[in-house]
Amino acid sequence: MAASPQPVFWLGNETLRVSAALFAENRQRLCKGLKAKDGEQAKSVVVLQGGEQKQRYCTDTDLLFRQESFFHWAFGVTEPDCYGAIDVDSGKSILFVPKLPESYATWMGEIFTKEQFKEKYAVDEVQYTCDIVDVLSNLKPAVLLTLRGQNTDSGSICREASFEGISRFQVNNTRLHPVIVECRLIKTDMELEVLRYTNRISSEAHKMIMQCVKPGQKEYEMESLFQHYCYTKGGMRHTSYTCICGTGHNSSVLHYGHAGAPNDKTISDGDMCLFDLGGEYYCYSSDITCSFPANGKFTPDQKAIYEAVLKSSRTVMAAIKPGVKWTDMHRLADRIHLEELVKIGILNGSVDDMMKVHLGSVFMPHGLGHLLGIDVHDVGGYPEGVERILEPGLKSLRMGRLVQERMVLTVEPGIYFINHLLDQALAEPTQSCFITNQVLARFRGFGGVRIEDDIAVTANGIELLTCVPRTVEEIEAFMADSAKPFYPMVSNKKV
């Protein structure tokens, strides 16, 4: 008798079908990882707490809910206020959902039964959160494994599962975090397919912007176009992060687009655009940056800086394979930037000597790239035993470990002309001796160029997930073809 098909998450039209088997496989991997780490430990049960529905400050206005990432990785549940348990020995999964009042059906919609939740998420059992103590007690665990550990990007501690009555159990909050982080680090075939989809949709949205942008528009119009395309064509209600639509001098603000700099400048003729935008589907992220002139035609200086960054990007991607040090890839990008800035005339002297005084960080103060997955800055960059290198540039690198097969990473070199960093370098004799200030003055106010692609590491190299015009010639030709409406359909695959 054939097994019944797994339920799928699907938003209709041309959006991607994602099987619940993706999360079942993740739970199996977690159990296997815990057994390998703990050996013959007494019976343990993982308990994860999902995200809570929150309101805007003191009002009753709901904020748009997005699931907590570790919980999503294990269960794929879209509803708030849930818990999940996994029996490590048997792999049995239990989803705990809130017992909703009858009034919910009036104001919020149908109240699902436990059986409907079980069918929707393909878990072994569904119970109410109010019964969590009794249900867990029946499992007779020797220990509950709860999640507590530091996110090495934010410095924040992830939220540990807690509920009334948990004090009745023996709890260990240190064993789970390092194991589940390593599981999230390495992507399965099904996860890779979702990440290919997020990249495909986001790439098409970037291309649409390139054909629509014109001087005189506002930066936020480009943000709006991106969000509209990703939601309309890709079912992406969320973006992976705050949209960055920097033009002119704003393109040198690394995290532009926040509340203090909200994509509100009018785009001018001659501006460089740096649009860092990524859509998110079913909590899986993308992170893509395209840089191009607003009027569709590079000036000689814009071309020179852009091609320097493109050379860096392509050289680094050609060098990435399992076993290389990510810190070495960052240094490689720095070296190429410095070599190209010498050719342009902004710098002069020995590149080896420039590297010794960290001159590359003046023009690229951020890290080369980061892990990508359910979070745009995904977990696992600095596991125990891997220390951050506290040097300019490298101290901002979000991963310090060796590259491994099935990692998904961003490669995002950039060259920026940030006034306060340039002024600091000019005031520092060990750096200013390499700078040709008369040439540098020409680039004050230029902004910046960043080229960001998402890659999956393969056994021998990489798979490029992002697909947008990248050379100067490709960009100019594509933007010149803006008379044609750009709204392609996307393929529909089942994971």
Buried (B, 14 or more C-beta within 10 A) or exposed (E): EEEEEBBBBBBEEEBBBBBBBBBBBBBBBBBBBBBEEBEEBEEBBBBBBBBEEEEEEEEEEEEEBBBBBBBBBBBBBBBBBBBBBBBBBEBBBBBBBBEEEEEEEEEEEEBBEBEEBBBBBBBBBBBEBEEBBEBBEEBEBEBBBBBBBEBBBEEEEBBBBEBEEBEEBEBBBEBBBBBBBBBBBBBBEBBBBBBBBBBBBBBBBBBBBBBBBEBEBBBBBBBBBBBEBBBEBBBBBBBBBBBBBBBBBBBBBBEBBEEEBBBEBEBEEBBBBBBBBBBBBBBBBBBBBBBBBBBBBBEEBBBBBBBBBBBBBBBBBEBBBBEBEBBBBBBBBBBBBBBBBBEBEBBEBEBEEBBEBBBBBBBBBBBBBBBBBBBBBBBBBBBEEBEBEEBBBBEBBBBBBBBEBBBBBBBBBBBBBBEEBBEEBBEBEEBBEBBBEEBBEEBEEBBBBBBBBBBBBEEEBBEBBBBBBBEBEEBBEBBEEBEEEBEEEBEEEEB
